[in-house]
Amino acid sequence: MAARPGAFALLGAGLALVLAAGAAGQDTDPSVGAAVFRDNCAVCHGPTGDGQGMATHHFKSVPRDLTKGRFKFRSTASGQVPTDADLARTITRGVPSTGMVPQDHLTDAELRAVIAFVKSLSRRFAESPSPRILPLPPAPTPTVERVARGAQAYVKGECAECHGKGARGDGPSAKDLSIKPTDLTRRPFKSGPAADDIVRTLMTGLDGTPMPSYYQVLEDDELWDLAYWIGAIGGPPQTTDDERAGWHVERMHQRRGR
């Protein structure tokens, strides 16, 4: 389902209300979450969540195996499970440039239910302690000087080793990595378009990939400077084959009545 104009602008407040209601003790019926997953997610992620849905063959990058319980896009420390808010953000916003398109048509109750179901697919959620959120440091005003200092933070963080001197994902270590480093000049980013999305990724790392956490490696100001620099070197957004395939699967799935 296509994202409605202005929908993302409302997500922050909306997700907070949804998850606050769940935290207040509104238990969800497991069968509801299973039904929401079956009707909206299983076509790509598979009935058991192992990433082997009937539409998998449409994508160059296979859908995530949810049974492993490892998620890239989190507000939590490296190696920890995501929070419910993290899962809600990914579900409703989708993952740009991939086949994971926004599922912002779900009701509040459906969103809570499917999050509970996704968490039930992996023992990591039950066996892990409460995840520790890494709060973003206050955002300074972006300036030309900060963008310039961001280039220095890129060097300090040795980012070029993987991403390359020109930040195109072609660093000297790239050839030895099973997952190719991101071309930082291409848009959109999977984790989101804003500077705070970039800072979150720098702080938490991307579990399951070579992208480490830079929490306490770079200073708070350096994280923001680097995020502003990365934002400044980006080109216009491009639509990938996987994203086109994701929208195609979504449309076909809707026609079949989910």
N, C-alpha and C positions, 0 to 999 in steps of 0.2 A: 504494500500500500504506500503510495507516495506520501512524503512528508508534507504536511500542510504548511502554508506560508506562516512564519512566525511561531511555529510549533516548538522549535528548539528553545526559543526565548522563554517559554513558559515551563520548560522541563525542570529547572532547578527547584522552583517553589513547589511544583506538582509532585516531584519525586519525594521531596521532604515530607509532604503531607501523606503520601501513600505509605512510606516506610514508617513514619511515626505512628500511623494507625496500626500497622502490623506489630510494631514494638509495644503498643499499648495492650496487646494481648488478644487481638482478633485472630484466632487460629484459623488456618485454612484447611479445607477438606483436601486430603491428598489426591482424591480422584479428580478434583477440579483442576489441579495443576497438571496432572497426567493428561487430561483432556485438552487443556490449552496447549501443552507441548505437542501432543499428537496432531492437533489441527493447525499449528503455526510453525513448528520447529522441526518435527521429525522428517519432513520431506528432504531436508538437507543434513541434519544431525543424526538421523536414524532413529528408529523406535526406541532403542536402548541408549541413545545419546553418544554412540561410539564414533560419530562422524561419517557413518556409512549409509546415508539416506539415499533414496531412489534418485535424487537429483545431483548426487555427488559428481557424476561424470561430466557435468556442465562446467566444472571449475578447474582452473589450473592449480589453485591452492585448495586442498580439501577442507571441508568444514571441521571445526574444532571437535576433538574427542572430549566430550564433557565428563566422561567417566574418570579421566585422569585428575580432574580437579585443579588443573593449572591454567591460570588466566593471565594474559599479558596486561590487561588494562585494569589497574587497581589504584587505590589510594593507600594501600597497606605496604608494609615493609617487604623487601625482596624475600621470596620463598614462602610468603604467607598467602592464605586464601583471601579472596576479595570480600568486601562487605556487601550487604544487600543493596546498598546505594550504588556500589560499583556495578553490580550485575544489572540493576535497573537502568543505569546510564547506558550500558552497552546494548541492552535489549531495545530500549526506546530510541536511541540515537543511531544504532547500527554501528558498523565498522566501515568507514568510508574506504573506497577503492577495493573492497572485497565483496563477496556474495552475501555478506550479512547486512541486509538492508534494514532500515528502521521498522520496528514493530510498534509504532506509536498509536496504533488503533486499539491496543489492548485496554480494557478498563482497569481501574485501580485494583479491583479484586482479582482480576485475571493476572495482572502483573505480579502481585504478591504471591499468588498461587503457583505461577510458573517458576518464580525464583525459588520457592520452597522445593519444587520438584527437581529443578536443576541441581540444587544442593544435595538432594537425596541420591543423585546418581554417582557421587564420589564419597568414599569414606573419609577423605581428607577434611571435609567440613565438620563431621562429627568428632573426628579425632584431634583436630587442631584446636589450640586455645583461641580465645577471642582475638581476632586479628588486631594488630596495632596500626592505627591510622597515622600516616605521616602528614601532618598539617602543612599546607603550603605556606612559605614565608610571605609576609606582606609584599604586595607588588609595588615596586617603585615606578615612577613615571618613565615611560620609554623616551629616550633621547638619542640623538645622533652619537653622543659620546658613549652611551651604554651599548649601542650596537657595535661600536668600534671595540669596546672592551670585551664584547662577546666573542670576537675573533681571537682575542688573547686567551679567553677561557677555553675555547675550542682546542688551542694548543696545549694549555695546562692539563686539560683532561685527557690528552693523547687520543682525541677522537679521530684524528686523521689515520691512525693505525688501521682502523676498520673502514671508516667512511671516506677516507682519502683527503688530500689537501684541498680539493675543490668540493668536498662534501657530497660527491656523487656515488658513494657506496663502493668505491674502487680502491680502497686502501691496500697496503701490502699484505695484510692478514686476510683480506676478503676471500682470496682464492682457497684458503684452507678451512673456511667456515661452511658448515652444512646449510646454514641459513644466511642468505646474502644480506649484507648490511643495507639499510635504507638509503636511497638517494635523497639526501636532505633538501635538494633543490626542487624536487617534484612534489606536487600537491594533488589530492589532499593527504594529510597524515591519517593513519588509522586510528590514532588515539584522540584525534580532535584537532580543530583548526586554531585554537586560541593559545596565547602565550602560557596561560596557566595549565593547559593540557600538555604542553611541551615540558614545563617545569615538573609536572606530576610524573611524566615518563622518566625524566632525568633522575628524580628522587627515588622512584620505585624500581626502575629497571623494567625489563620485559621478560618475565619468567618463561623459560622454555626456549629462549634465544640467547645469543652471545651478548646482548645489550645489558650491561651491569647497572647497578644502582650507583648514582653519584652523590647519594646522601652522605654528608660529612666528608666527602672528597673535595667538592667545590663549596665555597662559601655561599650563603644565601644570595648575596648580590651577584655573585658570579653565575649562579643558576639562572637568575632573571636576565642578566646580560647575554648569556649564551642563548637563552630562549628568544630574546629579541633579535639577536643576530641570525639565528636559524629562520625566524619569521621573515627577516628582511631579504634573504637570499632565495626565497621561493618563487617559482613561476606560477602561471595560471593553473587552476585546477584541471585535471584530466580525468576522463572516465575510462576505467580499465575494462578489459574483457570480462573479468570476474564480476564486476559491479553490474555490467549489462546483463550478464547471465543471471545474477541475483534478482534483478527486477523482472526478467523474463519468467523465472521460476515463480516469483511472487504472483505475477499476473495469471499464469496458468493455474496456480494453486487456488487462487480466488475463484476462477471460473469453475473449478471443480467443487466449489463449496467448501474448501478446506476439508 
